[in-house]
Amino acid sequence: MDQDVKRVFNFSAGPAVLPVPALKQAQKDLLALPGVGASVMEISHRSKTFSEILEKAKANVKTLLRVPDNYRILFLQGGASLQFSMVAMNLLRGSGKPADYIITGSWGGKAAKEAKKEGTVNIAWDGKNENYVRVPDRDELKLSPDAAYVHFTSNETIQGVQFPAEPSVGDIPLVCDASSDILSRPIPVERYGIIYAGAQKNIGPSGVALVIIREDLLERSSETLPSLLNYKLMAEENSLYNTPPTFAIYMIMLVTNWLLDTFKTLERVAENNTKKASLLYKVIDESNGFYKGHAQPKWRSNMNVTWRLPSEDLEKEFVREATSVGLTELKGHRSVGGCRASIYNAMPLEGVETLCAFMKDFQQKHG
Ligand SMILES: *Cc1c(COP(=O)(O)O)cnc(C)c1O
């Protein structure tokens, strides 16, 4: 990076901070990929070069998440939001069965809303009345015996509520929106039917969604679906039915290269994330109520730390002062207010430490 380029500590919820080594590599090869003489944005998605990029991105995801051989890894457009519909179009529409939704925050609610357009949705649990501060216990779930699938959101980005582990749902396919914690920790992929994630939180730029789907579920996709919304067809075509978001997939390759080079395993990535989140929660917990965490401690997120201050004016002042010292995007989501620090994989420890020091100072001044 040029000496005169100053990067802030960017706590944006998404699109979010990316690892500097990945950005530098993209910058270095922006005008011409070595041996190609053109940018990755300027070459055919069916070229040997791009095919190698796509396969490397898939291989990296497979290695990091230890994806079993009977799963397919797809890169699709329309973000996580189109997956809300696509899951339901492929697995619910015409199935004659209900789909169960566990709602622990705003995104889960949106997923259920889209699914209702495709078939019968059973809300197995909804934390709305408690203002989304926790995840349900197993015995609180009202699961249907014959559900087409059970859908949950592993990490609710807006409320900062995270499942410590996936709910157990027996043989019913488990579908997970993992947009804001994918590749932040190991997960037993073999317990899932579908895992999907918009890339722009933890694995790359916007414009692409990663979808990991168990092969037998592909048989449920009806031929009457639009081609681009048909999992089976997209899997058969290796995500290349039409032109995929090539630059975004290239960035996912660089980001996953960085994860493998720096951490090697998701266990180590998770350790690092827990360390970062613990520092912030410690400041909140030791503030004598000046900072009030939103989620209940057992279910608070390692990715999105959410809290309130004693007044909205102080929250505004907090965000303003933080921004002025290079700690940016700390305003909570417009739907819930308060403050939020998104500390995805690429947020350096130094960024979190700087924020912690700022929070202590701010409390001294205004507490
Ligand atoms: C950001 C986010 C979405 C929406 O992602 P888009 O790619 O913008 O559609 C969905 N679910 C979760 C958990 C998110 O964090």
The ligand as an SDF file (V2000), in Angstrom:
LIG
                    3D

 15 15  0  0  0  0  0  0  0  0999 V2000
  -26.5330   -9.0470    4.7340 C   0  0  0  0  0  0  0  0  0  0  0  0
  -27.3520  -10.2250    5.0150 C   0  0  0  0  0  0  0  0  0  0  0  0
  -28.3390  -10.6710    4.1100 C   0  0  0  0  0  0  0  0  0  0  0  0
  -28.6570   -9.9380    2.8360 C   0  0  0  0  0  0  0  0  0  0  0  0
  -27.6150  -10.0750    1.9330 O   0  0  0  0  0  0  0  0  0  0  0  0
  -27.7330   -9.5440    0.4320 P   0  0  0  0  0  0  0  0  0  0  0  0
  -26.5370  -10.1950   -0.2060 O   0  0  0  0  0  0  0  0  0  0  0  0
  -27.6550   -8.0640    0.4890 O   0  0  0  0  0  0  0  0  0  0  0  0
  -28.9930  -10.0170   -0.1450 O   0  0  0  0  0  0  0  0  0  0  0  0
  -29.0440  -11.8050    4.4270 C   0  0  0  0  0  0  0  0  0  0  0  0
  -28.8110  -12.4860    5.5590 N   0  0  0  0  0  0  0  0  0  0  0  0
  -27.8770  -12.0880    6.4570 C   0  0  0  0  0  0  0  0  0  0  0  0
  -27.6590  -12.8950    7.6960 C   0  0  0  0  0  0  0  0  0  0  0  0
  -27.1150  -10.9530    6.1960 C   0  0  0  0  0  0  0  0  0  0  0  0
  -26.1820  -10.5740    7.0810 O   0  0  0  0  0  0  0  0  0  0  0  0
  1  2  1  0
  2  3  1  0
  2 14  2  0
  3  4  1  0
  3 10  2  0
  4  5  1  0
  5  6  1  0
  6  7  2  0
  6  8  1  0
  6  9  1  0
 10 11  1  0
 11 12  2  0
 12 13  1  0
 12 14  1  0
 14 15  1  0
M  END
$$$$
